[in-house]
Amino acid sequence: MIDLKNIGQFMAQAKKMQEQLKENQEALAKKTVIGTSGGGMVTIEATCRYQFIKVTLDPAFSNEEIPIQEDLIKAALNDTTRKIEALLQSSMSDITSQLALPDDFLKDREE
């Protein structure tokens, strides 16, 4: 349960976290990640807002059968997406860890 004596402090922390989230979102919008597949045969670059910027195909890619090409593209997209999600999760964890919540704050309790 939140101690009402400290609600002002809690609200100040929440406001600070909101400001940090905004700054974080702006910084992440400028970051890019690169996903690959097929040992670098397919490379995809995207922003952390899931805007795909560039697709690079190794010349050997054209020698592959169409089903293999499709699988390599899907794998590179999935790799890119996983890297974006990991970066977003890490960034969010850094911010929320600064917010001092009581241990039982997020627990479901019946009273």
N, CA, C and O atoms as CSV, one atom per row, in Angstrom:
chain,resi,resn,atom,element,x,y,z
A,1,MET,N,N,0.843,-1.178,0.000
A,1,MET,CA,C,0.000,0.000,0.000
A,1,MET,C,C,0.888,1.242,0.000
A,1,MET,O,O,1.925,1.259,0.664
A,2,ILE,N,N,0.499,2.266,-0.727
A,2,ILE,CA,C,1.282,3.498,-0.799
A,2,ILE,C,C,1.049,4.308,0.466
A,2,ILE,O,O,-0.089,4.494,0.899
A,3,ASP,N,N,2.119,4.777,1.043
A,3,ASP,CA,C,2.051,5.633,2.223
A,3,ASP,C,C,1.616,7.019,1.768
A,3,ASP,O,O,2.325,7.673,1.003
A,4,LEU,N,N,0.445,7.474,2.238
A,4,LEU,CA,C,-0.089,8.771,1.810
A,4,LEU,C,C,0.808,9.934,2.209
A,4,LEU,O,O,0.734,11.005,1.607
A,5,LYS,N,N,1.640,9.742,3.201
A,5,LYS,CA,C,2.568,10.801,3.615
A,5,LYS,C,C,3.587,11.081,2.520
A,5,LYS,O,O,4.112,12.190,2.416
A,6,ASN,N,N,3.861,10.073,1.708
A,6,ASN,CA,C,4.881,10.210,0.674
A,6,ASN,C,C,4.292,10.363,-0.722
A,6,ASN,O,O,5.011,10.208,-1.709
A,7,ILE,N,N,2.995,10.665,-0.827
A,7,ILE,CA,C,2.359,10.747,-2.147
A,7,ILE,C,C,2.964,11.871,-2.984
A,7,ILE,O,O,3.087,11.738,-4.202
A,8,GLY,N,N,3.339,12.971,-2.345
A,8,GLY,CA,C,3.973,14.080,-3.074
A,8,GLY,C,C,5.287,13.648,-3.694
A,8,GLY,O,O,5.587,13.989,-4.839
A,9,GLN,N,N,6.062,12.904,-2.940
A,9,GLN,CA,C,7.339,12.393,-3.445
A,9,GLN,C,C,7.098,11.409,-4.593
A,9,GLN,O,O,7.810,11.420,-5.598
A,10,PHE,N,N,6.093,10.571,-4.426
A,10,PHE,CA,C,5.753,9.609,-5.466
A,10,PHE,C,C,5.343,10.326,-6.749
A,10,PHE,O,O,5.772,9.950,-7.840
A,11,MET,N,N,4.516,11.354,-6.616
A,11,MET,CA,C,4.055,12.109,-7.793
A,11,MET,C,C,5.228,12.822,-8.482
A,11,MET,O,O,5.271,12.898,-9.710
A,12,ALA,N,N,6.164,13.336,-7.704
A,12,ALA,CA,C,7.338,13.985,-8.282
A,12,ALA,C,C,8.175,12.980,-9.068
A,12,ALA,O,O,8.685,13.290,-10.144
A,13,GLN,N,N,8.311,11.776,-8.519
A,13,GLN,CA,C,9.043,10.724,-9.222
A,13,GLN,C,C,8.334,10.348,-10.514
A,13,GLN,O,O,8.980,10.127,-11.538
A,14,ALA,N,N,7.005,10.273,-10.471
A,14,ALA,CA,C,6.235,9.920,-11.666
A,14,ALA,C,C,6.390,10.989,-12.741
A,14,ALA,O,O,6.519,10.664,-13.922
A,15,LYS,N,N,6.380,12.251,-12.348
A,15,LYS,CA,C,6.564,13.348,-13.312
A,15,LYS,C,C,7.958,13.279,-13.939
A,15,LYS,O,O,8.118,13.458,-15.146
A,16,LYS,N,N,8.956,13.017,-13.105
A,16,LYS,CA,C,10.323,12.898,-13.608
A,16,LYS,C,C,10.420,11.731,-14.592
A,16,LYS,O,O,11.066,11.838,-15.635
A,17,MET,N,N,9.772,10.620,-14.250
A,17,MET,CA,C,9.799,9.460,-15.135
A,17,MET,C,C,9.107,9.783,-16.457
A,17,MET,O,O,9.571,9.351,-17.512
A,18,GLN,N,N,8.020,10.524,-16.418
A,18,GLN,CA,C,7.314,10.904,-17.643
A,18,GLN,C,C,8.220,11.749,-18.538
A,18,GLN,O,O,8.245,11.555,-19.754
A,19,GLU,N,N,8.951,12.670,-17.956
A,19,GLU,CA,C,9.892,13.499,-18.725
A,19,GLU,C,C,10.995,12.633,-19.331
A,19,GLU,O,O,11.383,12.820,-20.485
A,20,GLN,N,N,11.492,11.689,-18.542
A,20,GLN,CA,C,12.539,10.803,-19.040
A,20,GLN,C,C,12.021,9.921,-20.175
A,20,GLN,O,O,12.743,9.655,-21.135
A,21,LEU,N,N,10.777,9.472,-20.065
A,21,LEU,CA,C,10.182,8.658,-21.128
A,21,LEU,C,C,10.113,9.440,-22.438
A,21,LEU,O,O,10.416,8.905,-23.504
A,22,LYS,N,N,9.719,10.693,-22.352
A,22,LYS,CA,C,9.641,11.527,-23.549
A,22,LYS,C,C,11.023,11.699,-24.180
A,22,LYS,O,O,11.185,11.546,-25.391
A,23,GLU,N,N,12.009,12.016,-23.354
A,23,GLU,CA,C,13.382,12.158,-23.861
A,23,GLU,C,C,13.875,10.846,-24.458
A,23,GLU,O,O,14.534,10.828,-25.498
A,24,ASN,N,N,13.548,9.759,-23.787
A,24,ASN,CA,C,13.953,8.432,-24.238
A,24,ASN,C,C,13.344,8.110,-25.604
A,24,ASN,O,O,14.030,7.594,-26.486
A,25,GLN,N,N,12.063,8.414,-25.774
A,25,GLN,CA,C,11.386,8.157,-27.049
A,25,GLN,C,C,12.029,8.961,-28.177
A,25,GLN,O,O,12.205,8.456,-29.285
A,26,GLU,N,N,12.374,10.204,-27.891
A,26,GLU,CA,C,13.016,11.037,-28.903
A,26,GLU,C,C,14.389,10.479,-29.284
A,26,GLU,O,O,14.761,10.466,-30.457
A,27,ALA,N,N,15.127,10.026,-28.288
A,27,ALA,CA,C,16.454,9.456,-28.561
A,27,ALA,C,C,16.331,8.148,-29.331
A,27,ALA,O,O,17.097,7.903,-30.264
A,28,LEU,N,N,15.370,7.302,-28.947
A,28,LEU,CA,C,15.191,6.019,-29.625
A,28,LEU,C,C,14.748,6.207,-31.073
A,28,LEU,O,O,15.086,5.395,-31.935
A,29,ALA,N,N,14.003,7.257,-31.344
A,29,ALA,CA,C,13.545,7.516,-32.713
A,29,ALA,C,C,14.717,7.742,-33.659
A,29,ALA,O,O,14.597,7.535,-34.866
A,30,LYS,N,N,15.838,8.161,-33.113
A,30,LYS,CA,C,17.029,8.434,-33.925
A,30,LYS,C,C,17.952,7.221,-34.051
A,30,LYS,O,O,18.855,7.207,-34.888
A,31,LYS,N,N,17.723,6.209,-33.220
A,31,LYS,CA,C,18.585,5.024,-33.245
A,31,LYS,C,C,18.117,4.043,-34.312
A,31,LYS,O,O,16.932,3.955,-34.634
A,32,THR,N,N,19.078,3.316,-34.845
A,32,THR,CA,C,18.757,2.277,-35.817
A,32,THR,C,C,19.371,0.957,-35.366
A,32,THR,O,O,20.344,0.923,-34.613
A,33,VAL,N,N,18.777,-0.116,-35.845
A,33,VAL,CA,C,19.316,-1.450,-35.605
A,33,VAL,C,C,19.429,-2.154,-36.946
A,33,VAL,O,O,18.768,-1.790,-37.918
A,34,ILE,N,N,20.276,-3.163,-36.976
A,34,ILE,CA,C,20.479,-3.938,-38.198
A,34,ILE,C,C,20.261,-5.406,-37.884
A,34,ILE,O,O,20.902,-5.976,-37.000
A,35,GLY,N,N,19.345,-6.003,-38.627
A,35,GLY,CA,C,19.090,-7.428,-38.510
A,35,GLY,C,C,19.623,-8.132,-39.742
A,35,GLY,O,O,19.671,-7.557,-40.829
A,36,THR,N,N,20.020,-9.376,-39.562
A,36,THR,CA,C,20.596,-10.122,-40.684
A,36,THR,C,C,20.070,-11.552,-40.699
A,36,THR,O,O,19.472,-12.032,-39.736
A,37,SER,N,N,20.311,-12.204,-41.814
A,37,SER,CA,C,20.060,-13.637,-41.913
A,37,SER,C,C,20.958,-14.208,-43.001
A,37,SER,O,O,21.549,-13.477,-43.796
A,38,GLY,N,N,21.043,-15.512,-43.014
A,38,GLY,CA,C,21.847,-16.181,-44.036
A,38,GLY,C,C,23.307,-15.795,-43.991
A,38,GLY,O,O,23.960,-15.686,-45.029
A,39,GLY,N,N,23.824,-15.587,-42.790
A,39,GLY,CA,C,25.233,-15.210,-42.669
A,39,GLY,C,C,25.530,-13.859,-43.301
A,39,GLY,O,O,26.628,-13.633,-43.810
A,40,GLY,N,N,24.547,-12.958,-43.267
A,40,GLY,CA,C,24.731,-11.625,-43.836
A,40,GLY,C,C,24.242,-11.514,-45.274
A,40,GLY,O,O,24.423,-10.482,-45.921
A,41,MET,N,N,23.624,-12.579,-45.769
A,41,MET,CA,C,23.118,-12.543,-47.137
A,41,MET,C,C,22.001,-11.500,-47.271
A,41,MET,O,O,21.865,-10.850,-48.307
A,42,VAL,N,N,21.196,-11.350,-46.195
A,42,VAL,CA,C,20.144,-10.337,-46.154
A,42,VAL,C,C,20.401,-9.467,-44.928
A,42,VAL,O,O,20.578,-9.977,-43.821
A,43,THR,N,N,20.418,-8.159,-45.132
A,43,THR,CA,C,20.618,-7.210,-44.050
A,43,THR,C,C,19.501,-6.174,-44.117
A,43,THR,O,O,19.213,-5.623,-45.180
A,44,ILE,N,N,18.878,-5.917,-42.974
A,44,ILE,CA,C,17.785,-4.949,-42.909
A,44,ILE,C,C,18.081,-3.953,-41.796
A,44,ILE,O,O,18.386,-4.333,-40.665
A,45,GLU,N,N,17.986,-2.670,-42.137
A,45,GLU,CA,C,18.192,-1.599,-41.167
A,45,GLU,C,C,16.852,-0.923,-40.903
A,45,GLU,O,O,16.094,-0.644,-41.833
A,46,ALA,N,N,16.562,-0.658,-39.615
A,46,ALA,CA,C,15.300,-0.031,-39.236
A,46,ALA,C,C,15.503,0.873,-38.030
A,46,ALA,O,O,16.457,0.718,-37.266
A,47,THR,N,N,14.580,1.823,-37.876
A,47,THR,CA,C,14.600,2.663,-36.683
A,47,THR,C,C,13.893,1.924,-35.558
A,47,THR,O,O,13.254,0.894,-35.777
A,48,CYS,N,N,14.015,2.462,-34.354
A,48,CYS,CA,C,13.326,1.867,-33.212
A,48,CYS,C,C,11.839,2.192,-33.222
A,48,CYS,O,O,11.118,1.832,-32.292
A,49,ARG,N,N,11.386,2.855,-34.244
A,49,ARG,CA,C,9.951,3.076,-34.461
A,49,ARG,C,C,9.438,2.155,-35.562
A,49,ARG,O,O,8.369,2.382,-36.129
A,50,TYR,N,N,10.201,1.128,-35.853
A,50,TYR,CA,C,9.832,0.104,-36.831
A,50,TYR,C,C,9.673,0.664,-38.246
A,50,TYR,O,O,8.855,0.173,-39.025
A,51,GLN,N,N,10.448,1.677,-38.568
A,51,GLN,CA,C,10.485,2.166,-39.941
A,51,GLN,C,C,11.703,1.529,-40.600
A,51,GLN,O,O,12.840,1.747,-40.181
A,52,PHE,N,N,11.443,0.743,-41.634
A,52,PHE,CA,C,12.526,0.040,-42.297
A,52,PHE,C,C,13.175,0.979,-43.298
A,52,PHE,O,O,12.519,1.534,-44.179
A,53,ILE,N,N,14.487,1.141,-43.136
A,53,ILE,CA,C,15.236,2.139,-43.883
A,53,ILE,C,C,15.921,1.558,-45.111
A,53,ILE,O,O,15.905,2.139,-46.196
A,54,LYS,N,N,16.521,0.396,-44.905
A,54,LYS,CA,C,17.366,-0.129,-45.974
A,54,LYS,C,C,17.361,-1.656,-45.949
A,54,LYS,O,O,17.392,-2.284,-44.890
A,55,VAL,N,N,17.321,-2.225,-47.143
A,55,VAL,CA,C,17.459,-3.679,-47.308
A,55,VAL,C,C,18.640,-3.905,-48.230
A,55,VAL,O,O,18.705,-3.341,-49.322
A,56,THR,N,N,19.568,-4.729,-47.788
A,56,THR,CA,C,20.738,-5.038,-48.595
A,56,THR,C,C,20.777,-6.539,-48.853
A,56,THR,O,O,20.672,-7.345,-47.928
A,57,LEU,N,N,20.926,-6.896,-50.107
A,57,LEU,CA,C,20.993,-8.305,-50.499
A,57,LEU,C,C,22.366,-8.604,-51.080
A,57,LEU,O,O,22.837,-7.910,-51.981
A,58,ASP,N,N,22.994,-9.630,-50.560
A,58,ASP,CA,C,24.266,-10.086,-51.088
A,58,ASP,C,C,24.022,-10.626,-52.498
A,58,ASP,O,O,22.963,-11.201,-52.750
A,59,PRO,N,N,24.973,-10.456,-53.427
A,59,PRO,CA,C,24.783,-10.994,-54.781
A,59,PRO,C,C,24.460,-12.491,-54.799
A,59,PRO,O,O,23.759,-12.953,-55.699
A,60,ALA,N,N,24.951,-13.242,-53.838
A,60,ALA,CA,C,24.670,-14.682,-53.779
A,60,ALA,C,C,23.194,-14.958,-53.501
A,60,ALA,O,O,22.712,-16.062,-53.750
A,61,PHE,N,N,22.479,-13.965,-52.987
A,61,PHE,CA,C,21.060,-14.117,-52.686
A,61,PHE,C,C,20.273,-14.507,-53.941
A,61,PHE,O,O,19.332,-15.297,-53.865
A,62,SER,N,N,20.650,-13.967,-55.062
A,62,SER,CA,C,19.913,-14.233,-56.307
A,62,SER,C,C,20.079,-15.676,-56.786
A,62,SER,O,O,19.303,-16.142,-57.620
A,63,ASN,N,N,21.072,-16.376,-56.274
A,63,ASN,CA,C,21.283,-17.773,-56.644
A,63,ASN,C,C,20.374,-18.736,-55.870
A,63,ASN,O,O,20.287,-19.917,-56.204
A,64,GLU,N,N,19.701,-18.225,-54.840
A,64,GLU,CA,C,18.854,-19.068,-53.989
A,64,GLU,C,C,17.473,-19.240,-54.613
A,64,GLU,O,O,17.005,-18.386,-55.366
A,65,GLU,N,N,16.840,-20.344,-54.292
A,65,GLU,CA,C,15.468,-20.588,-54.730
A,65,GLU,C,C,14.535,-19.590,-54.039
A,65,GLU,O,O,14.842,-19.101,-52.952
A,66,ILE,N,N,13.407,-19.293,-54.666
A,66,ILE,CA,C,12.475,-18.304,-54.129
A,66,ILE,C,C,12.021,-18.636,-52.698
A,66,ILE,O,O,11.992,-17.731,-51.863
A,67,PRO,N,N,11.666,-19.886,-52.378
A,67,PRO,CA,C,11.261,-20.172,-50.983
A,67,PRO,C,C,12.376,-19.868,-49.981
A,67,PRO,O,O,12.105,-19.421,-48.866
A,68,ILE,N,N,13.611,-20.106,-50.374
A,68,ILE,CA,C,14.748,-19.806,-49.487
A,68,ILE,C,C,14.915,-18.299,-49.362
A,68,ILE,O,O,15.172,-17.791,-48.270
A,69,GLN,N,N,14.771,-17.583,-50.468
A,69,GLN,CA,C,14.853,-16.118,-50.422
A,69,GLN,C,C,13.789,-15.555,-49.473
A,69,GLN,O,O,14.072,-14.679,-48.656
A,70,GLU,N,N,12.576,-16.069,-49.594
A,70,GLU,CA,C,11.487,-15.616,-48.734
A,70,GLU,C,C,11.802,-15.878,-47.263
A,70,GLU,O,O,11.576,-15.017,-46.414
A,71,ASP,N,N,12.324,-17.066,-46.965
A,71,ASP,CA,C,12.679,-17.405,-45.587
A,71,ASP,C,C,13.785,-16.504,-45.048
A,71,ASP,O,O,13.745,-16.085,-43.891
A,72,LEU,N,N,14.773,-16.210,-45.895
A,72,LEU,CA,C,15.868,-15.340,-45.471
A,72,LEU,C,C,15.375,-13.924,-45.180
A,72,LEU,O,O,15.829,-13.293,-44.225
A,73,ILE,N,N,14.455,-13.427,-45.993
A,73,ILE,CA,C,13.904,-12.086,-45.764
A,73,ILE,C,C,13.103,-12.069,-44.466
A,73,ILE,O,O,13.252,-11.155,-43.655
A,74,LYS,N,N,12.251,-13.082,-44.267
A,74,LYS,CA,C,11.476,-13.159,-43.019
A,74,LYS,C,C,12.402,-13.239,-41.810
A,74,LYS,O,O,12.167,-12.579,-40.798
A,75,ALA,N,N,13.442,-14.040,-41.916
A,75,ALA,CA,C,14.370,-14.195,-40.790
A,75,ALA,C,C,15.081,-12.878,-40.471
A,75,ALA,O,O,15.279,-12.543,-39.303
A,76,ALA,N,N,15.462,-12.138,-41.504
A,76,ALA,CA,C,16.126,-10.847,-41.284
A,76,ALA,C,C,15.158,-9.840,-40.660
A,76,ALA,O,O,15.545,-9.071,-39.780
A,77,LEU,N,N,13.909,-9.840,-41.110
A,77,LEU,CA,C,12.900,-8.962,-40.507
A,77,LEU,C,C,12.672,-9.322,-39.039
A,77,LEU,O,O,12.588,-8.440,-38.184
A,78,ASN,N,N,12.573,-10.617,-38.753
A,78,ASN,CA,C,12.386,-11.057,-37.370
A,78,ASN,C,C,13.586,-10.699,-36.500
A,78,ASN,O,O,13.419,-10.303,-35.347
A,79,ASP,N,N,14.783,-10.834,-37.039
A,79,ASP,CA,C,15.992,-10.476,-36.293
A,79,ASP,C,C,15.994,-8.979,-35.991
A,79,ASP,O,O,16.324,-8.567,-34.879
A,80,THR,N,N,15.632,-8.183,-36.964
A,80,THR,CA,C,15.572,-6.732,-36.770
A,80,THR,C,C,14.548,-6.388,-35.701
A,80,THR,O,O,14.825,-5.585,-34.810
A,81,THR,N,N,13.384,-6.982,-35.782
A,81,THR,CA,C,12.314,-6.716,-34.815
A,81,THR,C,C,12.736,-7.113,-33.407
A,81,THR,O,O,12.487,-6.370,-32.457
A,82,ARG,N,N,13.369,-8.273,-33.257
A,82,ARG,CA,C,13.845,-8.712,-31.932
A,82,ARG,C,C,14.848,-7.725,-31.360
A,82,ARG,O,O,14.817,-7.428,-30.166
A,83,LYS,N,N,15.727,-7.221,-32.196
A,83,LYS,CA,C,16.733,-6.261,-31.719
A,83,LYS,C,C,16.085,-4.944,-31.299
A,83,LYS,O,O,16.498,-4.338,-30.310
A,84,ILE,N,N,15.082,-4.501,-32.038
A,84,ILE,CA,C,14.358,-3.285,-31.661
A,84,ILE,C,C,13.683,-3.500,-30.308
A,84,ILE,O,O,13.810,-2.670,-29.409
A,85,GLU,N,N,12.974,-4.603,-30.167
A,85,GLU,CA,C,12.254,-4.880,-28.924
A,85,GLU,C,C,13.201,-4.985,-27.732
A,85,GLU,O,O,12.877,-4.516,-26.641
A,86,ALA,N,N,14.354,-5.589,-27.929
A,86,ALA,CA,C,15.336,-5.698,-26.844
A,86,ALA,C,C,15.843,-4.316,-26.436
A,86,ALA,O,O,16.001,-4.033,-25.248
A,87,LEU,N,N,16.094,-3.470,-27.410
A,87,LEU,CA,C,16.563,-2.116,-27.126
A,87,LEU,C,C,15.490,-1.315,-26.399
A,87,LEU,O,O,15.793,-0.601,-25.443
A,88,LEU,N,N,14.240,-1.428,-26.843
A,88,LEU,CA,C,13.134,-0.725,-26.189
A,88,LEU,C,C,12.938,-1.222,-24.759
A,88,LEU,O,O,12.736,-0.423,-23.845
A,89,GLN,N,N,12.996,-2.531,-24.567
A,89,GLN,CA,C,12.820,-3.119,-23.230
A,89,GLN,C,C,13.925,-2.665,-22.287
A,89,GLN,O,O,13.666,-2.300,-21.141
A,90,SER,N,N,15.139,-2.689,-22.771
A,90,SER,CA,C,16.272,-2.279,-21.951
A,90,SER,C,C,16.146,-0.810,-21.549
A,90,SER,O,O,16.390,-0.439,-20.401
A,91,SER,N,N,15.771,-0.009,-22.494
A,91,SER,CA,C,15.622,1.415,-22.241
A,91,SER,C,C,14.517,1.679,-21.221
A,91,SER,O,O,14.683,2.507,-20.326
A,92,MET,N,N,13.398,0.982,-21.353
A,92,MET,CA,C,12.282,1.159,-20.434
A,92,MET,C,C,12.655,0.669,-19.041
A,92,MET,O,O,12.278,1.295,-18.050
A,93,SER,N,N,13.377,-0.424,-18.947
A,93,SER,CA,C,13.794,-0.956,-17.647
A,93,SER,C,C,14.695,0.034,-16.914
A,93,SER,O,O,14.604,0.187,-15.696
A,94,ASP,N,N,15.562,0.701,-17.665
A,94,ASP,CA,C,16.450,1.692,-17.061
A,94,ASP,C,C,15.653,2.814,-16.410
A,94,ASP,O,O,16.001,3.286,-15.328
A,95,ILE,N,N,14.586,3.234,-17.071
A,95,ILE,CA,C,13.782,4.336,-16.551
A,95,ILE,C,C,12.929,3.891,-15.370
A,95,ILE,O,O,12.920,4.550,-14.330
A,96,THR,N,N,12.215,2.783,-15.519
A,96,THR,CA,C,11.302,2.359,-14.457
A,96,THR,C,C,12.038,1.911,-13.195
A,96,THR,O,O,11.472,1.958,-12.103
A,97,SER,N,N,13.282,1.482,-13.331
A,97,SER,CA,C,14.027,1.070,-12.142
A,97,SER,C,C,14.330,2.254,-11.232
A,97,SER,O,O,14.627,2.074,-10.051
A,98,GLN,N,N,14.255,3.463,-11.780
A,98,GLN,CA,C,14.510,4.656,-10.979
A,98,GLN,C,C,13.296,5.072,-10.154
A,98,GLN,O,O,13.419,5.884,-9.236
A,99,LEU,N,N,12.138,4.527,-10.471
A,99,LEU,CA,C,10.923,4.857,-9.746
A,99,LEU,C,C,10.818,3.933,-8.534
A,99,LEU,O,O,10.676,2.719,-8.683
A,100,ALA,N,N,10.887,4.497,-7.368
A,100,ALA,CA,C,10.883,3.706,-6.131
A,100,ALA,C,C,9.449,3.353,-5.739
A,100,ALA,O,O,8.757,4.136,-5.089
A,101,LEU,N,N,9.021,2.165,-6.144
A,101,LEU,CA,C,7.694,1.673,-5.784
A,101,LEU,C,C,7.809,0.706,-4.622
A,101,LEU,O,O,8.802,-0.010,-4.502
A,102,PRO,N,N,6.792,0.681,-3.761
A,102,PRO,CA,C,6.812,-0.316,-2.682
A,102,PRO,C,C,6.817,-1.721,-3.286
A,102,PRO,O,O,6.304,-1.917,-4.388
A,103,ASP,N,N,7.376,-2.678,-2.595
A,103,ASP,CA,C,7.493,-4.045,-3.098
A,103,ASP,C,C,6.159,-4.645,-3.504
A,103,ASP,O,O,6.088,-5.397,-4.475
A,104,ASP,N,N,5.104,-4.321,-2.772
A,104,ASP,CA,C,3.813,-4.924,-3.062
A,104,ASP,C,C,2.924,-4.058,-3.965
A,104,ASP,O,O,1.734,-4.344,-4.103
A,105,PHE,N,N,3.466,-3.029,-4.569
A,105,PHE,CA,C,2.665,-2.086,-5.359
A,105,PHE,C,C,1.949,-2.745,-6.523
A,105,PHE,O,O,0.786,-2.436,-6.781
A,106,LEU,N,N,2.608,-3.638,-7.224
A,106,LEU,CA,C,2.024,-4.248,-8.422
A,106,LEU,C,C,1.389,-5.603,-8.159
A,106,LEU,O,O,0.894,-6.234,-9.093
A,107,LYS,N,N,1.389,-6.062,-6.932
A,107,LYS,CA,C,0.818,-7.364,-6.618
A,107,LYS,C,C,-0.705,-7.279,-6.560
A,107,LYS,O,O,-1.265,-6.305,-6.056
A,108,ASP,N,N,-1.362,-8.309,-7.080
A,108,ASP,CA,C,-2.807,-8.411,-6.940
A,108,ASP,C,C,-3.101,-8.912,-5.531
A,108,ASP,O,O,-2.590,-9.945,-5.097
A,109,ARG,N,N,-3.934,-8.154,-4.833
A,109,ARG,CA,C,-4.263,-8.573,-3.467
A,109,ARG,C,C,-5.753,-8.427,-3.252
A,109,ARG,O,O,-6.384,-7.481,-3.723
A,110,GLU,N,N,-6.289,-9.373,-2.538
A,110,GLU,CA,C,-7.696,-9.287,-2.139
A,110,GLU,C,C,-7.727,-8.888,-0.688
A,110,GLU,O,O,-7.109,-9.528,0.163
A,111,GLU,N,N,-8.449,-7.827,-0.414
A,111,GLU,CA,C,-8.550,-7.353,0.973
A,111,GLU,C,C,-9.986,-7.167,1.326
A,111,GLU,O,O,-10.299,-6.773,2.450
